[in-house]
Amino acid sequence: MTIIKDRVILGIDPGTNIMGYGVIHEKGKTVEVVAFGIVDMRKMEGHFNKIKHIYERTLQLIDGFNPDELAIEAPFQGKNVQSMLKLGRAQGAAISAALTRTIPIFEYAPRKIKLAITGTGSASKEQVAGMLQKLLKLEELPDKLDATDGLAAALCHYYQRDKFKSDSNCKSWSDYVKQKNLLDPNAKKRK
């Protein structure tokens, strides 16, 4: 079984006006906050200039904190198609930056992140921030809760760590295939 003992996770809450980010450091069974904040693009003109800025700023975050993995929030599926398209572009710019540096990327739905942090998928930004303050012993919360949303994405990914460990009963790929009955879909029915 592979156990991850030390890793840095960069979490991103994409947005074309404000992008939130959070960096945590996992040391064994403990987690410490390295940094969190926002990239504010509200005064920038031009949607494509913002996309370029997201890409460049994400590269700076990656080069500055050297994360082992990137956790990013998936675009929320709302009724406004234009907003969703812009969010998708913002997410794509951040993902492209991580791909440029060959950082593994993990995407989480907003409800999954909220559920992982607060225990309910319908929690508000304020509830997520309040729970993060308790869990991570943050002295104060930022003015813009997009920063805690980025931190929440990173912590959500940390909580998923057991799902990415290899199966201890499998010593090879062929053992895994046999154990999971991947070659014969009817194998479970015959047992």
Residue, then its C-alpha position, 0 to 999 in steps of 0.5 A: m500500500t502506498i501511503i502519502k506522507d508529505r505533499v503540497i496541494l494547491g486548491i483553486d476556485p476559478g473565476t473571471n473576476i476573482m479567483g480564489y486559491g489555497v495551499i495546504h501542506e500535508k505532513g503525515k496525518t496533519v495539515e497546515v495552511v501555507a497560504f490562501g488568497i485571491v487573484d482580483m481581476r475586477k478592474m481588468e478589461g477584456h475577458f481574454n486578458k483575464i484568461k491570460h492573467i489566470y494562466e500566468r498567475t496560476l503558473q506563479l502560484i505553482d512555481g512559488f509553492n511547488p504543489d504536488e497536486l492541483a484540486i480545482e472546483a468544477p464550474f457550477q451548472g447554472k441557468n446562465v450559459q454565458s457565465m458558465l462558459k466564462l467559468g469554464r474558460a477560467q478553469g481551463a486556464a488554470i488547468s492549462a497552467a498545471l498541465t504545463r508544469t505536469i501537476p496532477i489535476f483533480e476536479y471536484a463539484p461545488r457540492k462535493i467540496k461543501l459536503a467534504i468541509t461542512g457535511t452538507g452539499s448546500a452549505s453557504k460560502e460563509q458556512v464553508a469559511g466558518m468550518l475551515q476557520k475551526l478545522l484549520k485554526l485560522e485566526e481570521l477570515p479574508d474579506k473575499l470568501d473566494a480565498t476560503d473556497g480555494l482552500a476548501a478545494a485543497l482540503c476536500h482533495y486531502y480528505q479524498r487521499d484514501k481513495f487514491k491509494s493502491d489496493s493492498n491485496c493487489k501486487s500487480w495489474s493482473d492481480y487487480v484485474k482478476q480481483k475486480n473481475l474487469l475482464d469478465p463482466n458476468a463473473k460476479k453473476r456466476k459466483 
